[in-house]
Each structure stands twice: as C-alpha cells, then as structure tokens.
Amino acid sequence: MLALSASVALLTQQSLQTWLIAGGYVVVGTILFLVARAARRREHRQGTAEPTRELRLERPIVRDDD
C-alpha cells in the first residue's frame, strides 16, 4: 500500500510536458506493434512466414549402460 501511494504521489508531480512525451512514446510503440502484427498475419495467410525453429532447452539424457 505504501508503494502504491508513493507511486501515485510521484506520478502526480510530473509536468505536462513529461506526460506528453511519455504519451508520444506510447503512441509510437503502439503503431509499431500494430504494423508488425499486421505483417505477421499477412505472411501467415499467404504462407510465406518462416517457420520458427525448435529450441531445445534441455540436453537429452545419455546413459552409458553397458
């Protein structure tokens, strides 16, 4: 609760210019996200998307049983 109230207090002390700049970054990031998402969907529909390679996170267990 203390962290939440401290965060709100700090956020309300920012100038309008800071909020406008931050809002601009959010808008630009949203536009870039939507463009990339549309491109992925188009590639998927056309069948030109590169298949993702499988990443193995664990080594296979090798046993030396004679």
Protein Blocks (a to p, Z undefined) as FASTA:
>chain_A
ZZmmmmmmmmmmpcfklmmmmmmmmmmmmmmmmmmmmmmmmmmmnopaccdddddfbdcd
ddddZZ
